[in-house]
Amino acid sequence: MNIFKLMILFFMILLANFSMIRIDFGKFFKKNSTREIKVFVILVSFALGYLGYITIITIYELSLNFLK
């Protein structure tokens, strides 16, 4: 079960990272601030990935409890 949760967490972080890369953050930051944009994207990707992970695991655990 722990391997399943780790795989879901890893997949959600990757999915959030790929979707965050597509957004143009150059409008919100100063010119030539690529390092700040990369750090921001990484932190937001971890946060969004974790929220998605918690959502999926909660739905999964509630569905298991409902079927009992």
Buried (B, 14 or more C-beta within 10 A) or exposed (E): EEEEEEEBBEBBBEBBBEEBEEEEBEEEEEEEBEEEBEEBBEEBBBEBBBEBBEEBBEEEEEEEEEEE
